[in-house]
């Protein structure tokens, strides 16, 4: 069953243009789609853990858009994120998600703040904070590991507890931090990841009768 999204967020997702996904990116998504179909065909829900080095930017974007696209498409899925080390969720990620229609509030402050991100009026919040991928908050077994950066993918030849892993390796928007292009670069990465997660979930939907 599809979850109700905030109107602005729904419009953002519906503006996803799959024609912008390059053949190279499609080749990374297709094995994930095939595996996801197998899991769903067996009557199980999907559990994702989106992993990058610092769990500060790309892994959060992938987690949020995977969960949001799954909710939109009615796919039984729970998405998490983690890193090979913990830092903090970078503020520009929150600003970029807010611009796309996701609402958030701060639950705890400090060096590693905790945020509640909401995608709809009645949707359960996505908790955003930086953590290692093995953190007790995250699944410990039977999850799919999505490697969202090259350093984490290369630095973790084995992801403990994962039943499968897939490299998605997104370019780091951090390169634009503190420059006049920062907002545009973050928005571009946000749109890319949202589009790819929408494509993924659309391919996991059961055929319409």
Residue pairs with C-beta under 8 A, 6 or more apart in sequence:
1 74
2 71
2 72
2 73
2 74
3 71
3 72
3 119
3 120
3 122
3 123
4 120
4 121
4 122
4 123
5 13
5 68
5 71
5 72
5 101
5 119
5 120
5 123
6 101
6 102
6 103
6 118
6 119
6 120
6 121
7 101
8 100
8 101
9 68
9 100
9 101
9 102
9 119
9 120
10 72
10 101
11 101
12 100
12 101
12 194
13 68
13 69
13 72
13 194
13 198
16 194
16 195
16 198
16 199
17 195
18 195
18 198
18 199
18 202
20 192
20 195
21 29
21 195
21 196
21 199
25 196
28 166
28 167
28 168
28 169
29 168
29 196
29 199
29 200
29 203
31 166
32 144
32 146
32 166
32 168
32 200
33 200
33 203
33 204
35 144
35 164
35 166
36 46
36 144
36 200
36 204
37 203
37 204
39 45
39 46
39 144
40 46
40 75
40 76
40 204
45 76
45 77
45 78
46 70
46 75
46 76
46 77
46 78
46 144
46 204
47 77
47 78
47 79
47 80
47 139
47 142
47 143
47 144
48 63
48 66
48 77
48 78
48 79
48 80
48 143
48 144
48 145
48 146
49 79
49 80
49 81
49 82
49 133
49 138
49 139
49 143
49 144
49 145
49 146
49 159
49 162
50 58
50 59
50 60
50 62
50 63
50 66
50 79
50 80
50 81
50 82
50 146
50 148
51 59
51 81
51 82
51 83
51 84
51 133
51 145
51 146
51 147
51 148
51 152
51 156
51 159
52 58
52 59
52 81
52 83
52 147
52 148
52 149
52 151
52 152
53 83
53 84
53 85
53 149
53 151
53 152
53 155
54 83
54 84
54 85
54 86
54 87
54 130
55 81
55 82
55 83
55 85
55 86
55 87
55 89
55 130
55 131
55 132
55 133
56 83
56 87
56 88
56 89
56 90
56 93
56 130
57 90
57 92
57 93
57 172
57 173
57 174
57 189
58 148
58 149
58 170
58 172
58 173
58 189
58 193
59 81
59 82
59 83
59 148
59 149
60 81
60 89
60 93
60 128
61 93
61 96
61 97
61 148
61 170
61 189
61 190
61 193
61 194
62 79
62 81
62 146
62 148
62 168
62 170
62 193
62 197
63 79
63 80
63 81
63 126
64 79
64 97
64 102
64 117
64 126
64 128
65 190
65 193
65 194
65 196
65 197
65 198
66 77
66 79
66 146
66 197
66 200
66 201
67 77
67 78
67 79
67 119
67 126
68 102
68 119
68 194
68 197
69 75
69 194
69 197
69 198
69 200
69 201
70 76
70 77
70 79
70 197
70 201
71 119
71 120
71 123
72 198
72 201
73 198
73 201
73 202
73 204
73 205
74 205
75 201
75 204
75 205
77 201
79 126
80 137
80 138
80 139
80 143
81 131
81 133
81 138
82 131
82 132
82 133
82 134
82 135
82 138
83 130
83 131
83 132
83 133
83 152
84 132
84 133
84 152
84 155
84 156
85 132
86 112
86 130
86 131
86 132
86 135
87 112
87 130
88 111
88 112
88 113
88 129
88 130
89 112
89 113
89 115
89 128
89 129
89 130
90 174
92 173
92 177
92 182
92 183
92 186
93 186
94 104
94 115
94 128
95 183
95 186
96 183
96 186
96 187
96 190
97 104
97 117
97 190
98 104
99 187
100 190
100 194
102 117
102 118
102 119
103 117
103 118
104 115
104 116
104 117
104 118
104 128
105 115
105 116
106 113
106 114
106 115
107 113
107 114
107 115
107 116
107 127
108 114
108 129
112 129
112 130
113 129
114 127
114 128
114 129
115 127
115 128
115 129
116 125
116 126
116 127
116 128
117 125
117 126
117 127
117 128
118 125
118 126
119 126
127 137
131 137
131 138
133 145
133 159
134 140
134 160
134 161
139 161
140 161
141 161
141 163
142 161
142 163
143 161
143 162
143 163
144 162
144 163
144 164
144 165
144 166
145 159
145 162
145 164
145 165
145 166
146 165
146 166
146 168
147 153
147 156
147 159
147 165
147 166
147 167
147 168
147 169
148 168
148 169
148 170
149 169
149 170
149 172
150 169
153 167
153 169
159 165
168 196
170 189
170 192
170 193
171 189
173 182
173 185
173 186
173 188
173 189
175 185
176 182
176 184
176 185
176 186
